[in-house]
């Protein structure tokens, strides 16, 4: 899967899990973690533009160089599931991870899928993976087309094509380029560019005091707990994030809600 659609799947899955966690009375935090350095987003302009276009707070997104995943894992405060491997597997039945997510949650969390930004993110992910449902695309099925139709309910018929065309453009607007510099670093810094290769997106879960080991089933997202607790049953081989580290970056358990228009601003 392309980097943009993988990031989208991780973000949207984390948002849905965060809401499920709240409904069940849990106090854990679920956060998407992108498995590359923040500076490398300068080479992922498509994803950066999508977040900018939808008004998503890029400072709320966690990158691998901002979280001590290994340390948190060793302290049993976090567990990670990889999008497309541990969860949201396509199994060659659909062309997009975002189709799996839309299909799985269309009944269970239909009200959440009605959130405008969530719908647009998922729609963008499917369109990118299927080249706008193009028959010449590597692979897509009727399920991908049905997911697109579901996500377009209430929107103008032309939105699908307009969004795909926008995603394919090489955006050079001054406002976007300035946001790119502010959110991800200086464009001509060699360290920031790196190889630009696609990386798998993950979702890590830092266990909160009320979260049992069995509940920590998540993709590239993070749940935290204020203080380390005695080691329960072995957690999956993943990486940890200290609550203090996330707090120091201004992260809190409602930051995903802020992205999608829920909770206090």
C-alpha positions in Angstrom: 0.0 0.0 0.0 1.2 3.6 -0.6 2.5 5.6 2.2 -0.4 8.1 2.1 -3.2 5.5 2.3 -1.3 3.6 5.0 -1.1 6.8 7.1 -4.7 7.4 6.5 -5.7 3.9 7.6 -3.7 4.2 10.8 -5.1 7.6 11.7 -8.7 6.6 11.0 -8.4 3.2 12.8 -6.9 5.0 15.8 -9.8 7.4 15.9 -12.3 4.6 15.8 -10.5 2.7 18.5 -10.2 5.8 20.7 -14.0 6.2 20.6 -14.6 2.6 21.3 -12.2 2.9 24.3 -14.2 5.8 25.6 -17.5 4.0 25.1 -16.2 1.1 27.2 -15.1 3.4 30.0 -11.4 2.8 29.4 -8.8 5.5 30.1 -6.1 4.4 27.6 -4.9 6.7 24.8 -4.8 5.5 21.2 -2.5 7.4 18.8 -1.2 6.7 15.3 2.6 6.6 15.0 4.2 7.0 11.6 7.2 4.7 11.2 9.5 7.3 9.7 11.2 10.5 10.9 9.0 13.6 10.9 11.5 15.3 8.4 10.8 12.6 5.8 7.3 13.9 5.4 8.9 16.5 3.2 9.2 13.7 0.6 5.6 12.6 1.3 4.0 15.8 0.0 0.9 14.0 -1.1 0.1 13.0 2.5 1.2 16.3 3.9 -1.0 18.2 1.5 -4.0 16.0 2.4 -3.6 16.7 6.1 -3.1 20.4 5.3 -6.2 20.4 3.0 -8.4 18.9 5.7 -7.1 21.1 8.5 -5.6 18.2 10.4 -3.1 19.3 13.1 0.2 17.9 11.9 1.8 18.7 15.3 -0.5 16.1 16.9 0.8 13.3 14.7 3.6 11.1 16.2 6.6 10.0 14.3 9.1 7.3 15.1 11.9 9.7 16.0 9.6 11.4 18.6 8.6 8.4 20.6 10.8 5.9 22.6 8.9 2.9 21.3 11.5 0.4 22.4 11.7 1.7 25.9 7.9 1.8 26.4 7.6 -1.7 25.1 10.2 -3.0 27.5 8.4 -1.2 30.3 5.2 -2.9 29.1 3.4 0.4 28.7 2.8 0.1 25.0 1.9 -2.4 22.3 1.9 -2.0 18.6 0.0 -3.6 15.7 1.1 -3.0 12.1 -1.5 -1.8 9.7 -2.0 -4.3 6.9 -0.2 -7.1 8.8 -1.7 -7.4 12.3 -4.9 -5.6 11.5 -6.9 -4.3 8.4 -5.5 -7.1 6.1 -6.8 -6.9 2.5 -6.2 -10.6 1.9 -6.2 -9.8 -1.8 -10.0 -9.3 -1.5 -9.9 -5.5 -1.9 -7.5 -3.0 -3.2 -7.3 -0.7 -0.2 -6.7 -0.9 3.5 -9.2 2.0 3.8 -11.9 -0.2 2.2 -11.4 -2.9 4.9 -11.8 -0.2 7.5 -14.9 1.4 5.9 -16.5 -2.0 5.4 -15.7 -3.3 8.9 -17.1 -0.2 10.6 -19.9 0.8 8.3 -22.5 -0.7 10.7 -20.7 -0.8 14.0 -19.6 2.9 13.9 -21.7 4.5 11.2 -22.1 7.7 13.2 -18.3 8.1 13.4 -17.9 7.4 9.7 -20.3 10.4 9.2 -17.5 12.7 10.5 -16.6 14.8 7.4 -12.8 14.7 7.7 -12.8 11.0 8.5 -14.9 10.3 5.3 -12.6 12.4 3.2 -9.5 10.7 4.6 -10.8 7.2 3.9 -12.1 8.3 0.5 -8.6 9.7 -0.4 -7.0 6.4 0.7 -9.2 4.3 -1.5 -8.9 6.5 -4.5 -5.1 6.5 -4.3 -4.9 2.8 -3.9 -7.3 2.1 -6.8 -6.3 5.0 -9.0 -9.8 6.5 -8.7 -11.4 3.0 -9.3 -9.6 2.8 -12.6 -9.9 -0.6 -14.4 -6.2 -0.2 -15.3 -5.3 -0.1 -11.6 -3.2 -2.9 -10.2 -6.1 -4.3 -8.3 -9.6 -3.2 -7.1 -12.9 -4.9 -6.5 -16.6 -4.1 -6.2 -16.1 -3.7 -2.5 -13.7 -0.8 -3.1 -16.4 0.8 -5.4 -19.1 0.2 -2.7 -17.0 1.8 0.0 -16.4 4.9 -2.2 -20.2 5.2 -2.8 -20.8 4.9 1.0 -18.2 7.6 1.7 -19.7 9.9 -1.0 -23.2 9.9 0.5 -24.3 13.5 1.0 -21.5 14.8 -1.3 -21.5 16.2 -4.8 -21.0 13.4 -7.4 -18.0 15.3 -8.7 -16.2 15.2 -5.3 -14.5 11.8 -6.1 -12.8 13.1 -9.2 -12.0 16.5 -7.9 -10.3 15.0 -4.8 -8.3 12.5 -6.8 -7.1 15.3 -9.2 -6.1 17.4 -6.3 -4.1 14.6 -4.7 -2.3 14.0 -8.0 -1.1 17.6 -8.3 2.3 18.9 -7.3 1.2 21.5 -4.9 3.3 24.6 -4.7 1.0 27.1 -3.0 2.9 29.4 -0.7 0.6 28.7 2.2 1.1 24.9 1.9 4.8 25.2 1.4 5.1 27.4 4.5 3.0 24.9 6.5 5.3 22.1 5.2 8.3 23.9 6.6 6.7 24.7 9.9 5.3 21.2 10.5 8.1 19.0 9.1 11.4 21.1 8.8 13.4 22.9 6.2 12.8 21.6 2.7 16.4 21.6 1.6 17.8 19.8 4.7 19.4 16.6 3.4 18.7 14.8 6.7 15.0 15.6 6.4 14.6 14.2 2.9 16.2 10.8 3.5 15.4 8.1 0.9 11.7 8.9 0.8 10.9 5.2 0.5 7.5 3.9 1.6 7.3 2.7 5.1 4.6 0.7 6.9 2.4 2.7 9.2 1.7 1.4 12.6 -0.6 1.9 15.5 0.8 1.6 19.0 -1.1 1.3 22.3 0.3 2.5 25.6 -1.6 0.6 28.3 -3.5 2.8 30.8 -4.1 1.7 34.4 -7.6 0.4 33.5 -6.6 -1.4 30.3 -6.1 -5.2 30.5 -3.3 -6.8 28.4 -5.8 -8.5 26.2 -7.4 -5.2 25.2 -4.3 -3.8 23.7 -5.1 -4.8 20.1 -4.2 -1.8 17.9 -2.3 -0.7 14.7 0.1 2.1 14.6 -1.4 3.9 17.6 -0.3 4.7 21.2 -2.0 4.3 24.6 -0.3 5.6 27.7 -0.4 5.2 31.4 0.9 7.8 33.8 3.1 5.6 35.9 4.6 2.1 35.1 2.5 -0.7 36.6 3.8 -4.2 37.5 4.4 -6.2 34.4 1.2 -8.1 33.5 1.1 -10.8 30.9 3.7 -10.4 28.1 2.8 -7.7 25.7 3.3 -8.1 22.0 6.8 -7.4 20.7 6.3 -3.7 20.1 7.7 -0.3 21.3 6.8 2.1 24.1 6.2 5.7 24.6 6.5 7.6 27.8 3.5 9.5 28.9 5.8 12.4 29.8 7.2 12.4 26.2 3.9 12.6 24.6 2.8 15.3 27.0 5.9 17.3 26.3 4.8 17.5 22.6 1.4 18.8 23.6 -0.3 15.5 23.0 -3.3 14.5 25.1 -5.9 11.8 25.0 -8.3 14.1 23.0 -6.0 15.2 20.3 -7.6 12.9 17.7 -11.0 14.2 18.7 -9.7 17.7 18.0 -8.6 16.7 14.4 -12.1 15.4 13.5 -14.2 18.1 15.2 -15.0 16.4 18.5 -14.1 17.5 22.0 -12.8 20.9 23.1 -10.7 22.9 20.7 
